[in-house]
Amino acid sequence: MLRFHTRESSNGMFLSVLYAFAFLSVLVLSSLAVDITHRVAVQDGLQHAVDAAALAGAQQLINNGSAQTAKSAAVSIATANTVDNIAITDNPPATAVAVSVNTTANPKTVTVTVQRTMINLFASLLNHPTSQVTASATASASQGLSTVNPNQVGTIAVSLDYVPSSGPEQNQALQTITAGQSFTIDLANNDNSGQGNCNQKEANGCLIRSIGSSDISTLSSSLSLGSTQVQYPGSNAGVAQWTSLINNGIIQVGDTLAMVLVTGTPPGSQQTQNLTVVGVCGLNITSLNSSKKLITGTIQDPITLSGQGGSAPSTGSTTTDTFISTNAPWQCVLTQ
């Protein structure tokens, strides 16, 4: 007996296949979502563990611990954690714990990285039985300056946050520069005519003196960061001051100049203006342009400066009591 397939029966078969395929797709996606949720939970747990471990290692550096002591503390805290009901152990390839300690940089840092091989519940059906989950954290231990001894800082100030709209540091503030990078201090006026004004479009620094002092080489008073004020001497005095700094060799290529940090737009009027010292940093001078009043060099962290009383340039690689009077308290923070 002959049988004929109607259009309706063919459509029904097609819809059945389509529904089956859609159901299978939803099932696969739902299964993968379980694995993804599982991975996120493991990642979050590992991140909490490495955050705590890095801070524990950095705390050892604050307490004058060695690099090995910091590493041991970090590993101890990391392996004291349990993630996904499995203890974190330094047992590659299942779980690996790596600790890197840098005690020579400022700030000192401790970096902890944990990598775990996670077993997938459903992705294994798609030939992905395991996944690598990695978490990393870096904690820093740093100690800033509080006060600086007299006659240690030169009579040049640079703005920490001012962004020039033109000039060699166009669209770039000093606070975006890290130690070792090149930076140019622009003390020139708008037309470079030698009138001594700081150009508010181009200049990011200015000449300064201790209030009530005529010393053009160093600041004769101690500096308490955040409270001590210095004085912009005004344009006419600034011309003579710059000429003396250059002609008398007070600043020259090769020197590491300790300079004052201020905030806001450098003064550019004929009037004297008081500026609050917010910090100090070093500049290893690589070039001087006396006509345009440009000083270029590489930035140095102030904690590495040393010097002798009465000498403006401060050179060296270790902290000495000649430069720093007191330090600010140590700080221990997560940086990555």
C-alpha positions, 0 to 999 in steps of 0.5 A, a space after each residue: 500500500 502506497 503512503 504519501 507524506 503530506 506537507 504537514 508531516 514534513 513540517 512537523 518533522 522539521 520542527 521536532 529536529 529544530 526543537 531538539 537542536 535548540 534544547 541541546 544548545 540551551 543544555 550546552 550553554 547552561 552547562 558552560 555557564 556552570 563552569 564559568 560561574 565556578 571559574 569566577 568563584 575560584 578566581 575571586 577566592 584566589 584573589 583574596 588569598 594573594 591580596 592578603 599574602 602580598 600585604 603580609 609580605 610587605 608588612 615584614 619589609 616595614 618591620 625591617 625583615 629580609 626578602 626571605 622573611 617577606 617571602 616566607 610570610 607571603 607563602 604562609 598566608 597564601 597557603 593558609 587559605 582554602 578555595 573551592 574547598 581545596 587548600 592552596 598549596 605550592 604543589 605544581 601543576 595542580 597549584 603553584 605559588 610564586 612570590 617576588 620581593 624587591 627590596 632595592 626599589 622605592 617603594 619596596 614591593 612584594 608580588 604574589 601569584 597563584 595559579 590553579 588548575 581547575 577541573 571543568 564539570 561540563 566543558 570536558 565534554 567539549 575536550 576542555 577538561 581543565 582550565 588555568 586560573 591565575 590571580 596576582 597582587 602586589 603590595 608596596 611598602 613606602 616611607 616618604 619625607 616629613 622634613 628636610 634639613 636646611 641648605 639641602 634643596 635648590 632654589 627651583 620649584 616645579 609644579 606637581 600637578 600643573 599641565 602646560 598647554 605648550 612647551 616641552 612638557 605640553 599636556 603632561 604634569 610632573 605627577 605622571 612621571 616616575 623615577 628614571 624618566 626624563 622631564 624638562 623644567 621650563 622657567 621661561 616666559 612667553 616670548 623668552 625675552 629674558 624678563 623672568 616671568 613664568 609663562 602660564 601656558 608653557 612654564 611648569 616651574 619657577 625660581 624661589 627663595 626662603 622667605 626673608 632670605 637673599 640666598 639664591 643657591 639653597 633654601 636656608 631653612 628646614 622644610 616641613 612638607 605641607 606647611 613650609 612656605 617659600 617665596 617666588 621673588 618676582 620677575 626682576 629678581 628672578 632674572 638676576 637669580 637665574 643668571 647667577 645660578 648658571 654663570 656661577 656654576 651652581 647648577 650644571 650638567 651632571 648634578 642631581 638637583 634636589 628641588 621643591 614641589 608645589 601645586 597649581 600654576 607657577 606664578 608669572 606676575 611681577 609680584 612676589 608670591 608665597 608657595 607652600 612646599 608639598 614635596 621634594 624630588 631629585 633631577 639628574 641634570 642632562 642638559 641646560 638651555 640658559 637662554 630659554 631657561 630649560 633644565 632637562 634631566 631624569 627624575 629621582 625619588 627624594 628618598 634616595 637623595 643625600 647631600 652636604 649642608 650648604 650644597 644645592 646639588 644632592 647626589 648619591 644613592 642612599 638616604 643620609 641624615 644630612 638630607 632628611 631630618 625626619 621621615 613620614 610613617 611607613 605605608 603598606 598598600 595594595 598597588 596591583 
